[in-house]
């Protein structure tokens, strides 16, 4: 009974957080402008880096789709012959994510991301400030909630900020403090720390007109922090509304709760790719 009561209390908290996020997402900016648009900033061509969000705004009533794909074979297993025989991991299984996001209001986007381990993440991002000559950075508020077993079992709400600094047309830098509740993967276990405060540090550099290199690192500063901190590097190509990315990560996480659980070891890295498409 005590466990059921605890789960019921947790469910009520989760529902309250979701309601607050939904309400917050429904508040349009005070000075909405049509300038949002349909122009892709050269230094910020996508709504995500590798796993972390960026400050890019989804235009009003427009949308975007993304596929994430991380192969489960560690690149460090065996010798080079073994790796070559496994086609650099392409013969192994993979964790796949499908994502759709929509510009609900000007400056407000909502979305859903589902991974093949049956985790569903609902998220929203609200643009509070845009970068301009009098404001050196853009600031957005991020809110999400992950649910395992197709959003039926364990719930992990998260809230944080996305601070963006664009440097001309060639570089973007991000700092993202994020708090994740219920970050332990087994909700039935009683642990001292069942939440994680982490700090996303990332950058995207434009090395050619449509070619970028990307890096992100997410140290956990407090709370539950098993394994090693999530880290990932990538190279990507933009073709119109598409972005094709080849990445290497020490984890297979693409949702906030998965990122909060960190990577496996710094000796094992995983090959992956992301493909995104903007519908505007």
Kinemage of the C-alpha trace (Angstrom):
@kinemage 1
@onewidth
@group {chain A} dominant
@subgroup {mainchain}
@vectorlist {calphas} color= white
{ca unk a 1} P 0.000 0.000 0.000
{ca unk a 2} L 2.830 2.380 0.847
{ca unk a 3} L 4.427 1.777 -2.560
{ca unk a 4} L 1.084 2.326 -4.302
{ca unk a 5} L 0.519 5.531 -2.308
{ca unk a 6} L 4.008 6.746 -3.229
{ca unk a 7} L 3.417 5.991 -6.880
{ca unk a 8} L 0.035 7.724 -6.730
{ca unk a 9} L 1.639 10.796 -5.167
{ca unk a 10} L 4.358 10.750 -7.808
{ca unk a 11} L 1.754 10.451 -10.574
{ca unk a 12} L -0.123 13.446 -9.206
{ca unk a 13} L 3.086 15.475 -9.136
{ca unk a 14} L 3.815 14.416 -12.695
{ca unk a 15} L 0.353 15.430 -13.905
{ca unk a 16} L 0.738 18.800 -12.170
{ca unk a 17} L 4.116 19.413 -13.838
{ca unk a 18} L 2.739 18.467 -17.256
{ca unk a 19} L -0.210 20.825 -16.750
{ca unk a 20} L 2.111 23.679 -15.774
{ca unk a 21} L 4.333 23.061 -18.785
{ca unk a 22} L 1.318 22.988 -21.080
{ca unk a 23} L -0.010 26.208 -19.568
{ca unk a 24} L 3.391 27.851 -19.875
{ca unk a 25} L 3.700 26.776 -23.506
{ca unk a 26} L 0.346 28.388 -24.216
{ca unk a 27} L 1.482 31.885 -23.259
{ca unk a 28} L 2.584 33.739 -26.421
{ca unk a 29} L 5.400 36.316 -26.269
{ca unk a 30} L 4.301 39.827 -25.438
{ca unk a 31} L 5.725 41.207 -28.666
{ca unk a 32} L 5.283 38.476 -31.237
{ca unk a 33} L 6.676 39.443 -34.603
{ca unk a 34} L 6.486 37.902 -38.034
{ca unk a 35} L 10.241 38.216 -38.432
{ca unk a 36} L 10.560 34.728 -36.935
{ca unk a 37} L 10.896 32.989 -39.693
{ca unk a 38} L 11.382 31.025 -42.245
{ca unk a 39} L 15.014 31.918 -42.572
{ca unk a 40} L 17.470 29.343 -41.219
{ca unk a 41} L 20.309 31.077 -39.307
{ca unk a 42} L 23.623 30.010 -40.915
{ca unk a 43} L 25.275 29.377 -37.529
{ca unk a 44} L 22.263 27.539 -36.102
{ca unk a 45} L 20.792 25.288 -38.799
{ca unk a 46} L 18.799 22.938 -36.577
{ca unk a 47} L 16.670 22.650 -33.451
{ca unk a 48} L 19.076 20.200 -31.817
{ca unk a 49} L 22.820 19.679 -31.563
{ca unk a 50} L 23.330 15.909 -31.139
{ca unk a 51} L 21.067 15.140 -28.178
{ca unk a 52} L 20.700 18.601 -26.618
{ca unk a 53} L 18.271 21.296 -27.819
{ca unk a 54} L 19.312 24.608 -29.369
{ca unk a 55} L 17.612 27.993 -29.141
{ca unk a 56} L 16.319 27.864 -32.719
{ca unk a 57} L 12.643 28.815 -32.915
{ca unk a 58} L 10.074 26.820 -34.883
{ca unk a 59} L 8.099 29.270 -37.033
{ca unk a 60} L 4.436 29.693 -36.195
{ca unk a 61} L 2.373 26.691 -37.340
{ca unk a 62} L 5.407 25.097 -38.994
{ca unk a 63} L 6.964 21.784 -38.028
{ca unk a 64} L 10.027 19.575 -38.221
{ca unk a 65} L 10.797 15.858 -38.029
{ca unk a 66} L 13.942 14.066 -36.821
{ca unk a 67} L 15.295 10.518 -36.742
{ca unk a 68} L 18.050 9.534 -34.300
{ca unk a 69} L 19.894 6.236 -34.727
{ca unk a 70} L 22.643 4.938 -32.407
{ca unk a 71} L 24.218 1.537 -33.076
{ca unk a 72} L 24.619 -0.610 -29.946
{ca unk a 73} L 28.029 -2.109 -30.749
{ca unk a 74} L 30.846 -0.292 -28.913
{ca unk a 75} L 33.511 0.734 -31.420
{ca unk a 76} L 36.202 -0.362 -28.955
{ca unk a 77} L 35.106 -4.011 -28.780
{ca unk a 78} L 37.691 -6.403 -30.216
{ca unk a 79} L 40.395 -5.401 -32.703
{ca unk a 80} L 40.144 -3.503 -35.973
{ca unk a 81} L 39.404 -6.715 -37.867
{ca unk a 82} L 36.397 -7.393 -35.613
{ca unk a 83} L 35.171 -3.837 -36.118
{ca unk a 84} L 35.610 -4.099 -39.865
{ca unk a 85} L 33.820 -7.458 -39.896
{ca unk a 86} L 30.863 -5.844 -38.148
{ca unk a 87} L 30.848 -2.973 -40.686
{ca unk a 88} L 31.842 -0.511 -37.941
{ca unk a 89} L 28.770 -1.452 -35.934
{ca unk a 90} L 26.228 -1.287 -38.755
{ca unk a 91} L 25.526 -5.016 -38.368
{ca unk a 92} L 24.474 -4.552 -34.750
{ca unk a 93} L 21.146 -3.469 -33.308
{ca unk a 94} L 20.372 0.175 -32.638
{ca unk a 95} L 18.374 2.516 -30.463
{ca unk a 96} L 16.191 4.589 -32.760
{ca unk a 97} L 14.325 7.767 -31.948
{ca unk a 98} L 11.519 9.464 -33.875
{ca unk a 99} L 10.704 13.096 -33.152
{ca unk a 100} L 8.150 15.651 -34.301
{ca unk a 101} L 7.959 19.292 -33.201
{ca unk a 102} L 5.487 22.054 -33.995
{ca unk a 103} L 5.409 25.855 -33.646
{ca unk a 104} L 2.340 26.211 -31.451
{ca unk a 105} L 2.704 29.956 -30.861
{ca unk a 106} L 5.293 32.468 -31.957
{ca unk a 107} L 8.341 31.668 -29.857
{ca unk a 108} L 6.800 28.479 -28.431
{ca unk a 109} L 7.359 24.985 -29.747
{ca unk a 110} L 6.070 21.639 -28.530
{ca unk a 111} L 7.092 18.150 -29.549
{ca unk a 112} L 7.237 14.424 -28.931
{ca unk a 113} L 10.232 12.091 -29.117
{ca unk a 114} L 9.950 8.283 -28.884
{ca unk a 115} L 12.886 5.895 -28.634
{ca unk a 116} L 12.868 2.196 -29.492
{ca unk a 117} L 13.192 1.233 -25.809
{ca unk a 118} L 9.606 2.554 -25.527
{ca unk a 119} L 10.487 5.805 -23.783
{ca unk a 120} L 8.264 8.714 -24.829
{ca unk a 121} L 9.351 12.297 -24.150
{ca unk a 122} L 6.969 15.254 -24.393
{ca unk a 123} L 8.717 18.618 -24.516
{ca unk a 124} L 8.211 22.338 -24.943
{ca unk a 125} L 10.579 25.265 -25.383
{ca unk a 126} L 9.685 28.922 -24.916
{ca unk a 127} L 11.880 31.724 -26.258
{ca unk a 128} L 12.143 34.391 -23.573
{ca unk a 129} L 14.791 36.679 -25.094
{ca unk a 130} L 16.319 36.876 -28.557
{ca unk a 131} L 19.908 37.868 -29.221
{ca unk a 132} L 20.271 41.426 -30.529
{ca unk a 133} L 22.762 44.303 -30.181
{ca unk a 134} L 21.455 45.116 -26.714
{ca unk a 135} L 21.192 41.468 -25.628
{ca unk a 136} L 24.352 39.357 -26.100
{ca unk a 137} L 22.606 35.983 -25.749
{ca unk a 138} L 19.268 34.356 -26.485
{ca unk a 139} L 17.514 32.647 -23.581
{ca unk a 140} L 14.866 29.966 -23.760
{ca unk a 141} L 13.077 27.868 -21.141
{ca unk a 142} L 12.914 24.114 -21.661
{ca unk a 143} L 10.410 21.710 -20.081
{ca unk a 144} L 9.919 18.012 -20.730
{ca unk a 145} L 8.709 14.780 -19.232
{ca unk a 146} L 9.863 11.261 -20.132
{ca unk a 147} L 7.675 8.202 -19.596
{ca unk a 148} L 8.895 4.620 -19.919
{ca unk a 149} L 6.868 1.714 -21.342
{ca unk a 150} L 5.082 4.020 -23.774
{ca unk a 151} L 4.419 6.633 -21.094
{ca unk a 152} L 2.806 4.160 -18.696
{ca unk a 153} L 5.396 3.483 -15.980
{ca unk a 154} L 8.185 5.700 -14.667
{ca unk a 155} L 8.005 9.461 -15.301
{ca unk a 156} L 10.961 11.857 -15.315
{ca unk a 157} L 10.086 15.566 -15.606
{ca unk a 158} L 12.843 18.046 -16.460
{ca unk a 159} L 13.122 21.807 -16.566
{ca unk a 160} L 15.975 24.040 -17.586
{ca unk a 161} L 17.266 26.896 -19.702
{ca unk a 162} L 18.897 27.104 -23.120
{ca unk a 163} L 21.348 30.020 -23.323
{ca unk a 164} L 22.592 30.644 -26.869
{ca unk a 165} L 25.348 32.863 -28.178
{ca unk a 166} L 25.620 33.146 -31.970
{ca unk a 167} L 28.926 34.486 -33.262
{ca unk a 168} L 28.295 35.879 -36.717
{ca unk a 169} L 27.408 33.226 -39.272
{ca unk a 170} L 30.069 30.749 -38.226
{ca unk a 171} L 29.663 29.635 -34.615
{ca unk a 172} L 27.077 28.973 -31.921
{ca unk a 173} L 27.766 28.283 -28.243
{ca unk a 174} L 25.305 26.904 -25.701
{ca unk a 175} L 25.037 26.612 -21.915
{ca unk a 176} L 22.090 24.569 -20.671
{ca unk a 177} L 21.471 24.088 -16.927
{ca unk a 178} L 18.847 21.338 -16.590
{ca unk a 179} L 17.270 19.591 -13.584
{ca unk a 180} L 15.833 16.103 -14.077
{ca unk a 181} L 13.596 14.444 -11.483
{ca unk a 182} L 13.321 10.661 -11.047
{ca unk a 183} L 16.514 10.086 -13.026
{ca unk a 184} L 17.132 6.630 -11.523
{ca unk a 185} L 16.133 4.009 -14.135
{ca unk a 186} L 14.428 1.745 -11.582
{ca unk a 187} L 11.577 3.646 -9.855
{ca unk a 188} L 11.019 0.813 -7.353
{ca unk a 189} L 14.412 1.395 -5.713
{ca unk a 190} L 14.748 3.813 -2.818
{ca unk a 191} L 17.920 5.836 -3.346
{ca unk a 192} L 19.383 8.895 -1.657
{ca unk a 193} L 19.472 10.852 -4.878
{ca unk a 194} L 16.693 10.379 -7.389
{ca unk a 195} L 17.214 13.562 -9.341
{ca unk a 196} L 20.079 15.054 -11.333
{ca unk a 197} L 21.258 18.586 -11.966
{ca unk a 198} L 23.376 18.742 -15.120
{ca unk a 199} L 24.971 21.418 -17.259
{ca unk a 200} L 24.975 21.036 -21.030
{ca unk a 201} L 27.994 22.627 -22.726
{ca unk a 202} L 27.993 22.519 -26.511
{ca unk a 203} L 29.029 24.223 -29.700
{ca unk a 204} L 28.422 24.116 -33.448
{ca unk a 205} L 31.095 25.458 -35.814
{ca unk a 206} L 30.451 26.166 -39.480
{ca unk a 207} L 33.566 25.024 -41.328
{ca unk a 208} L 32.141 25.206 -44.857
{ca unk a 209} L 29.020 26.992 -46.175
{ca unk a 210} L 26.881 23.907 -45.450
{ca unk a 211} L 29.213 21.739 -43.322
{ca unk a 212} L 29.431 21.864 -39.515
{ca unk a 213} L 31.280 20.179 -36.662
{ca unk a 214} L 29.369 19.746 -33.416
{ca unk a 215} L 30.344 18.812 -29.876
{ca unk a 216} L 28.455 18.473 -26.593
{ca unk a 217} L 29.380 17.480 -23.053
{ca unk a 218} L 26.958 17.200 -20.132
{ca unk a 219} L 28.609 17.065 -16.695
{ca unk a 220} L 26.328 16.137 -13.786
{ca unk a 221} L 26.881 18.664 -10.995
{ca unk a 222} L 24.630 17.163 -8.317
{ca unk a 223} L 22.371 14.203 -7.633
{ca unk a 224} L 22.262 10.821 -9.319
{ca unk a 225} L 25.306 10.447 -11.586
{ca unk a 226} L 26.247 6.861 -12.515
{ca unk a 227} L 28.842 6.005 -15.145
{ca unk a 228} L 30.528 8.870 -16.982
{ca unk a 229} L 29.166 12.181 -18.223
{ca unk a 230} L 27.478 12.133 -21.623
{ca unk a 231} L 29.716 13.312 -24.434
{ca unk a 232} L 29.295 13.366 -28.196
{ca unk a 233} L 30.937 14.769 -31.340
{ca unk a 234} L 29.573 14.981 -34.877
{ca unk a 235} L 29.995 16.239 -38.396
{ca unk a 236} L 26.948 17.299 -40.381
{ca unk a 237} L 25.811 18.527 -43.755
{ca unk a 238} L 22.887 20.859 -44.431
{ca unk a 239} L 20.947 20.448 -47.673
{ca unk a 240} L 18.057 22.898 -47.821
{ca unk a 241} L 15.641 21.900 -45.079
{ca unk a 242} L 17.550 18.673 -44.319
{ca unk a 243} L 20.446 18.192 -41.919
{ca unk a 244} L 22.391 14.913 -42.134
{ca unk a 245} L 24.636 14.186 -39.147
{ca unk a 246} L 27.193 11.451 -38.395
{ca unk a 247} L 28.017 11.269 -34.682
{ca unk a 248} L 30.070 9.391 -32.080
{ca unk a 249} L 28.819 9.188 -28.483
{ca unk a 250} L 29.744 7.478 -25.233
{ca unk a 251} L 26.046 6.868 -24.523
{ca unk a 252} L 22.853 6.141 -26.419
{ca unk a 253} L 20.702 8.708 -24.652
{ca unk a 254} L 18.524 11.158 -26.586
{ca unk a 255} L 15.955 12.182 -23.926
{ca unk a 256} L 16.679 14.226 -20.799
{ca unk a 257} L 16.357 11.306 -18.377
{ca unk a 258} L 18.617 9.162 -20.572
{ca unk a 259} L 21.222 11.933 -20.781
{ca unk a 260} L 21.052 12.380 -16.993
{ca unk a 261} L 22.022 8.705 -16.560
{ca unk a 262} L 25.255 9.405 -18.408
{ca unk a 263} L 27.454 7.290 -20.610
{ca unk a 264} L 28.803 3.796 -20.070
{ca unk a 265} L 32.591 4.365 -20.124
{ca unk a 266} L 34.918 6.752 -21.893
{ca unk a 267} L 36.551 3.740 -23.580
{ca unk a 268} L 33.433 2.691 -25.493
{ca unk a 269} L 31.957 4.998 -28.110
{ca unk a 270} L 29.004 4.361 -30.384
{ca unk a 271} L 28.461 5.269 -34.006
{ca unk a 272} L 25.195 6.983 -34.874
{ca unk a 273} L 23.439 9.331 -37.209
{ca unk a 274} L 20.657 11.914 -37.063
{ca unk a 275} L 18.500 13.124 -39.940
{ca unk a 276} L 16.210 16.124 -39.587
{ca unk a 277} L 13.731 17.715 -41.955
{ca unk a 278} L 12.031 21.097 -41.674
{ca unk a 279} L 8.606 21.482 -43.252
{ca unk a 280} L 8.910 25.088 -44.324
